Amino acid sequence: MGFIPISFKKPRPCGRRGPARPFTIRESPPYPSAAVTPSPSAALQARAPSFSLPQFRASLAMFATGVTIVTARTPEGVLVGLTANSFNSVSLDPPLVLWSLARTATSMAAFRAGSHYAVNVLAADQMALAERFASRGAERWAGTDFTEGASGAPLLAGAAAVFECFNRSRYEEGDHTIFVGEVEACSHRPGASPLLFHGGRFYTEHPL
Ligand SMILES: Cc1cc2nc3c(=O)[nH]c(=O)nc-3n(C[C@H](O)[C@H](O)[C@H](O)COP(=O)(O)O)c2cc1C
């Protein structure tokens, strides 16, 4: 078994080893930005799904992920944030990440319009925060400890890692919008245990 269900452990001290080194990037090859390459079979169409929505959900749920809270601050100063496990890496050079947002999300307008956001990778002791930022009625920011990133996006205290992103491009696909962020700054807590999500439950890591 690779994971054990979440258990609350004493948070580890938040230690950074010296000042963050700037992310230096080799001179990039001229990769096109936000180019969309059509599928070679663009003239064809996918067959209709041979499975039910619950079967699709159950199969997707076998993919264990980390958990993030994506945050932003609107020009009016309103704080926005939601729990998302669709986060993934895209490219090292340039440094790109992605995540996807349901078209029905109330935060969609803010993320579409904003120039920056932050992806906060949650630590194992932040399950309550993950639940709060996934609940519609919840007062998400009351009592939430954060600092302000260079772009103004909230950086959550105690996160295992933080990626401060320029809102580089987005892709409308199905009922979600994929956001690709260009990472301007990142940091992590060495040794922090990440919060994991699998099959509708939260876990903490258990090395094999
Ligand atoms: C573990 C977990 C992961 C989630 N991942 C996503 C995600 O990647 N994208 C998304 O749109 N919603 C995701 N959600 C649901 C949103 O957090 C939830 O719908 C939230 O209320 C959306 O906030 P908003 O309507 O204020 O934008 C996730 C929820 C949980 C519990």
PDBQT file of the ligand as one rigid body, heavy atoms in Angstrom, charges set to zero:
ROOT
HETATM    1  C1  LIG A 301      -9.514  17.580  -3.590  1.00  0.00    +0.000 C 
HETATM    2  C2  LIG A 301     -10.314  18.515  -4.472  1.00  0.00    +0.000 A 
HETATM    3  C3  LIG A 301      -9.814  18.867  -5.715  1.00  0.00    +0.000 A 
HETATM    4  C4  LIG A 301     -10.518  19.733  -6.553  1.00  0.00    +0.000 A 
HETATM    5  N1  LIG A 301      -9.985  20.083  -7.759  1.00  0.00    +0.000 NA
HETATM    6  C5  LIG A 301     -10.630  20.947  -8.575  1.00  0.00    +0.000 A 
HETATM    7  C6  LIG A 301     -10.039  21.354  -9.805  1.00  0.00    +0.000 A 
HETATM    8  O1  LIG A 301      -8.939  20.959 -10.171  1.00  0.00    +0.000 OA
HETATM    9  N2  LIG A 301     -10.735  22.240 -10.579  1.00  0.00    +0.000 N 
HETATM   10  C7  LIG A 301     -11.964  22.714 -10.207  1.00  0.00    +0.000 A 
HETATM   11  O2  LIG A 301     -12.551  23.508 -10.952  1.00  0.00    +0.000 OA
HETATM   12  N3  LIG A 301     -12.548  22.351  -9.033  1.00  0.00    +0.000 NA
HETATM   13  C8  LIG A 301     -11.900  21.491  -8.202  1.00  0.00    +0.000 A 
HETATM   14  N4  LIG A 301     -12.443  21.127  -7.000  1.00  0.00    +0.000 N 
HETATM   15  C9  LIG A 301     -13.740  21.695  -6.615  1.00  0.00    +0.000 C 
HETATM   16  C10 LIG A 301     -13.620  23.151  -6.171  1.00  0.00    +0.000 C 
HETATM   17  O3  LIG A 301     -12.671  23.303  -5.121  1.00  0.00    +0.000 OA
HETATM   18  C11 LIG A 301     -14.975  23.659  -5.670  1.00  0.00    +0.000 C 
HETATM   19  O4  LIG A 301     -15.959  23.453  -6.659  1.00  0.00    +0.000 OA
HETATM   20  C12 LIG A 301     -14.957  25.118  -5.272  1.00  0.00    +0.000 C 
HETATM   21  O5  LIG A 301     -16.150  25.441  -4.595  1.00  0.00    +0.000 OA
HETATM   22  C13 LIG A 301     -14.821  26.040  -6.465  1.00  0.00    +0.000 C 
HETATM   23  O6  LIG A 301     -14.755  27.341  -5.957  1.00  0.00    +0.000 OA
HETATM   24  P1  LIG A 301     -15.377  28.593  -6.712  1.00  0.00    +0.000 P 
HETATM   25  O7  LIG A 301     -16.759  28.190  -7.161  1.00  0.00    +0.000 OA
HETATM   26  O8  LIG A 301     -15.365  29.681  -5.681  1.00  0.00    +0.000 OA
HETATM   27  O9  LIG A 301     -14.499  28.924  -7.862  1.00  0.00    +0.000 OA
HETATM   28  C14 LIG A 301     -11.770  20.260  -6.138  1.00  0.00    +0.000 A 
HETATM   29  C15 LIG A 301     -12.272  19.906  -4.885  1.00  0.00    +0.000 A 
HETATM   30  C16 LIG A 301     -11.561  19.042  -4.059  1.00  0.00    +0.000 A 
HETATM   31  C17 LIG A 301     -12.086  18.682  -2.690  1.00  0.00    +0.000 C 
ENDROOT
TORSDOF 0
